[in-house]
Amino acid sequence: MGTGYFLVRGDKTTCGGKIIGGADDHTIMGIPQARDMDRVTCGRYPGMFIIVGGVPETDIHGRLMAGTLDSQSSCPCKARFIASMMDDTYETDDGGSEAEQHAQSAKKDLTSGSDSSSDDVKLDYRIKLSGNKILTPLNIPDYKEMISGGSTKNTEKIDFTITNKGDEAEGLSLEVLDGNEVIYSEQQTGKYFDKGEHAWQWDGYSNQGILDTTKLKSKSLLVRLIALCGDMMIKVDYPLHNSPEEQKWVDVKVDRKQKTVDIIWRLAVSDGGIKGSNPKLSPVPYNDLVNLTKNGVEFYWSRNGSRGGGIGENIVTAIGVFKVNVKAEINITPSMRTFSLISSLDPDFQASVSLSGFEKIYYNYGDSYKDIQDELQALLTLITDINGIVLMKWGIKYSMNMERVLALIIRGLIKEHLLLCKKQYQGMLCPLRERLM
């Protein structure tokens, strides 16, 4: 008796190709099921090939369902297939009798490799984190490294160890998934076939060149290794239990192909009311103050060249020049500390406060802005005070040296197994004080 696995579009061949055909109206977990004669690519030879053979006594539109025990590629490699749907199985005896499909309720122990028709084959793979566990996109230096010259020990890659204590594999798939979504798929896996320990690194980017911290913080993120030898196939899942290194109120998406960085900054504000009175002036509505805050953060913290005059230009990193766009979200959790927005009509200037527990930002309409038409002046005050609140997260000593503190906002986003952004993007976000004044 042998255990086989039904195939779907996207499943790989042992030579590095993949199935690109399938029945759109017959799916497994929403993915079209592959059949005999469906198209497949080869990882070594150009051109298009087909699936040859299928599971006996099955049928989709007059064609047999493709399965790991009964199908191979017509490419010159005569490659076999590596299934991704490890819970959708069928059983065959030596005579190739009727196949029986099993759903997830079959509850097979796929990591043990016990379901093999050959007692002579043993697959025993393990994968774990080892070495560097902190991933720093763009190789951004720490604050101390930056002021000491900029050289850094930070790296974009985290380290894994793949251990094969069993026989040499004939095929191997190595992927990072968020639930059923494939984030990254390793292209060159032949070096992991042999028995022994093998080093593997991942930089947090998808196959499309996107690093998205919302994906990296997902509770369903895992590394999946599937190995094939003879008619035996095993699956090893390694969950990545991630949490922010320091701050939960920012998320980052880096596109290394387009050279862009999109940042979500979650602010928390409250209505601090009105201070003072002036019969000639009307207080600025709270909603307008919220919009000023949002627009100010996005305008002054972005680094995309939109301000002109050489201010707020694209950032320069060890791996290239990137355009940084900041988007502020208001009162969406998790957010930074709440600060009050106050419309002041008092003729005396009211100083904003960033001290923890007393965060207040005044719009000094009664003093500074009553004769000023340019709304940007109000934005400057708002952002200067928000900067102070941010800097309080790292101690008062930094607030006195803001011209040195470049981008202390994104200091680490992922901690535990996969730690993203141990240190923030230095030089990326926080505007220099002299450019604010």
N, C-alpha and C positions, 0 to 999 in steps of 0.2 A: 504494500500500500504506500502510495506517495502523496504528499501534500503539495498542491500547486496553487498559484495565485493568479487571479484574473488581472488582465492588463487594461490600462486606460491611456488615453492621449496624454503625452508628456512623459510616460515611463521611458527609462533609458535603456540603451543596449550596453552590453559588456565592452563594446569598442568605443563608447562615447557618443553614439548617436541617440536618437530618441524617436518615439512614435509621434507622428503628426496627424494621423487620421483617427477616425472613430465614429461611432454612431451617436449623433447628437440627440436622438430620442431614446437612447438607452444609456443611462449614466450610473456611475457609482460615486456617491457623495458629490453629485452634481457635475462630474467629469465624464465626458463621452467614453464609452467602453470600446476597446479596440477589438478588431476582428481579423480573421484571415484575409489577406489581400489589402489591408489598410497600409497606407504609406508610412515609411520609416526612413530616417537619415542614418548615415554612417559617420563615425567619428574619425575615420582614417581616409576614406575615399569620397570624392565629390559625387554628386548625383542623388537620385531618388531611388529607393528600394521598397520592397513590400514585406509584410509579415507572411511567412510561409507556415501553414499548419495552424490547427486550432483544437480546442477541447472537444472530444467526441460527444455526439448526441446533444450539442447545444446549437442554438440558432438565433441569429439576428439578421433578419431580412435575407435569409438564404445563405448566410455565411457563418462559419463557426466562430465562437468567441475565442479570442487569443488568451493563452495561458502560459505560465512559465515552464511547465513541463512538456508542452505540446507545440510550442511556437518558436521560430527563430527568424532572424533577418535574412533576406536574400542577398545582402551585401557580401563582398568577397571575404569578409571576416567570418561569415556564418554565425554572427553574434547571437547570444541569448539575451533575454530581457530581465531587467531588475524591476520588480513590482514596487509600487508605492502604496497600494491599498492592501496592507498586510492583514486586514481582518476579513477580506473577501476571498475565501479559499475554496478549493475543490479537492476531492480525493479520487485517486485512480489506483486500480490494482495493476498487476503486471500485464494483464491482458487488455488494458486500456478500456475498462468497463465504464459504465455511465458515471458522469461527473456529478458530484453533489456540491452545490454552493452553500457556504456557511456564512452567516452574518456575524456581526461583532459578538453576538451572544455566545458564540462557540468558545470564547475566552481561552484561546490558546496561549501558552507561554512562549512567545516568539523570541525572547531574549536568550532562552536556554538552548535553543537549537535542537530540541528533542524530537521535532517532527521531521525525521529524515528517513528516506527509504534505504539508505546505505549506512551500515554500521561502521564502515571504514572511513567515513568522512566526519571530521569534527571542525566546527566553526565556533570560535570563542573570542569575540571582540569586546573590548571595553574602551570607553572614551571618558576623559575627565579634563578639567582645567588644571594647568600647571604653569609655573613660571609667571609671566606678567598677567595680572588679572585686571589691570586698569587700562582702558582704551581711551586714548586722547586724540580725537579727530584733528587733522591738520597739524599734528605735532606741536600744539601750542605750548610754550614754556610756562612754568609756574611764575608767580609774581617775583619770588626771590631770584629765580633764574633769569628773568627778564631784566631786572635792574643790575644784574651781574654780568651782563653781556649778551644774553639771549640764547646761549647754548642750552640744550635741554636733554634730559634723559627720557622724556615722555615719548611714547610711540603710539602709532595708530593700530597696532596689532596686539591681540591677546593670544595666549598660548594654550594649546590643548595637547594632550598625549593620547594617541590611539595605540592600543595594545592588542595584538593578535597572539593569543596563546594556543590557537588551534592550527589547522592546516592552512596552506596558502589559498587565498580566495581566487575565484575566477572572474568575479565582478564585484564592484563596490560602488555604492552611492553614498554621498556625504552632503547633507543639506541642513540649512537652518530654516525652521518653520515657525510661523505664528499661527497656531491652530492648524488649519489645512492649507494655509497660504505659504507657498515657498518663497522665502525672502532671498536666500542665497543657495546656490548649488555649485559645489566644487567641480571644476572641469577635469582636472588631472588627478585621478584617484589610483592609478596603477601602482604608484609607489607605496601604497598602503596594503597591497596584497600579501606581502611576505610576513612570515612569523616574526614577532618581536615588537619593539616599541618604535613608534613613528611620531614625529613632531608635526603638528598642523597649526596654522595661524588663521585668524579671521579678523578683518578690520572693521566690522560692523556695517559695511556697505552691502546693498543688495546687488543682484546681477545687473540692475539698471544703473548702478553707480549712485544710489541714494542711501544716505545714512539718516534714519528717522528715529529720534529718541522715543517717540510714542510707541514705535514697534519694539524697540529694545527694552522698554519697560513693561511690555505686555506679560501678563501672568501665564500666557500659553506659549511663550517663546521656548524653543528647544532645539537641540542639535540631534539629528537623526542619521544613524549609520545603518545601511542595509548591505549585507554581504551575501554572496552567492558562491556555492561550490557544489558541483554535481547537481542533484535534485534537492539540495538543502539550501534554505534561505533563512537568515536571521535578521532581526531588527533590534537595534539598541537605541533607545531614546535617552537623552541627557538634558533634563530641564534646566533652564537658566533662571534662577530666582533673583530678579534684579530689583533694586530700589535706588533712589537718588543718593548720590554721594553727599551732597549738601543741601541743595535747594530743589524743591518740588515745583516751584512756580515758573519755571521756564522749560520750553521744549525747543529743539533745534532740528532742522532738516537741512542736510548738506547735500548738494548736488555737485559732484566733482566733475561731471561732464559739462554742465552749463556754468560752472564756477559761481554758484550762488549759495548763500546761506539764508534760510528763512527762520526767523526766531519768533516764537510766541511768548509774550511776557504777560503773566496774569497779575493784574493790579487789583487791590481791594480798596475801595473808597467808601466814605459815608458822608452824609449831609451834615456839615457842621453849623449850618444856619447862617445868620447875619450878625455882624458886629458893627455897632455904631449906627448912626443915622445921618442923613443929609437930605433935606427937602428937595434939593435940586437933582438928586441922583436916585436912580432905581437900582436895587441890588442885582447882581448878575445871577440869573437862575442857576440852580444846582445842576440841571442837565447840561447847561452850557459849560459849567466848570468841568464836568465829567468829560465832555467832548474836547475841551482844551487840554486836559490831562492826557487823554488818549492820543490826540494829534501831536502833542508836544513830544511824548515818548517816541512815537513812530518817526517823527521828523528829525529830532536831535540825536537819537541813538542809532539810527540807521547809518550804514556806511556804503552808500551806493552812488555817490557823486552828484546827487540831485540838488545839493545846496549851492554848488558853484564856488568859485573863488578858492579852489584848492582845499576847502573844508569838507570833512565828511567823505573823503574819497574811499575807494575800495581798499580793503585790507590786503596786506602782503603777508603771506605765510610761507613756510618752508616748502610747500608743494604748489605754490602758485598764488595768483591774485584772485580774490573772491569779492563779489558784491554781496553786502549784508542788508537784508530787509527785515525790519522789526515791526511786528504787529502786536498791539496791546489789546488784551481782553480784560474787561472790567467785571469784577465780582463773580468770577468763575473759579471754582475750587479745582485744585489747590492753588492758593494765591499767596502773595507776600503779605506782610503786616498791613492792617487797615490804617489808612490815614484820612483825616477829616478835611473836607474842602469847605472853606469859609469865605463868604463874600463880605469884605470889609468896606464899610462906608466911613469909617473913622478917619478924621483928618490926619491923625498920627500914623506913621508907618507901623505895621504889625509884622514882627519877625516870625517867620515860619519855624517850626520845631521838628527835628527828626529824632529826638531822643526817644528811646523805646518806652512805649506806654503813653507818650504825649504827642504823637505825630499829628501835626496840624500844618496845613498849607493855606495861606491867606492869598486871596486875590485883592490887592490893595487898590480898589477902585476909588476910594475916597481920598487917597494920597497920590500914589504914583501914576495912575492911569487915567485920571479924569480928563487930561488934555492930550492923551496919546491915542492916536487913531490906529496905530499898528498893533494888531493883536499879538504879533510875535513877541513883543516885550513881555506880555503876560505869560506866554509859553516859556520864556526863558526862566522866569521866577519859579514856575511850577516844576520845571525839569531840574533846576538847580537844587530844589528842596527834595525832590525824589532821589536825586543822586546822593544826597546826604543820608536818606533813609537806607539806601542800598549799602553805602559805605559803613554804616553802623553795624552791618552784619559781620564785618571783619575787624572792627575795633576803631576807636577814635584816632589812633595814630595814622590810619590811612586817610581819614577825612581832612587832615592837614596837609596831605601830599597828593591831592587828587590828580595833579598833572602826571604823577607816576603810576597811578592806579588805573590801568587801562583794562576795562572790561572785567571788573570783579563780579559781574552779575552771573556769568555762566561758569561757575566753579564746580564742576562735577555734577553729573546727572545720573549716573548709574553706579550702584554699589552692590557688593556681595560677590556673586559669581562673575557676572559680566559687568564691569564698572566702566561706564562711559564718561568721558570728559572729567577726569580727576581734577583738572584745573581749567579755569575759564579761558575763553578766547581772548588772550591779551592783545590789546590794540584793535579789537574788533568793534566793541560797542560803545563803551563809556566815553562821551566827549570830553576833551581836555577842558579844564576849568577856564583857561585863558580864552578859549573860543566861546565860552558861555557868557563871559562878563561883558 
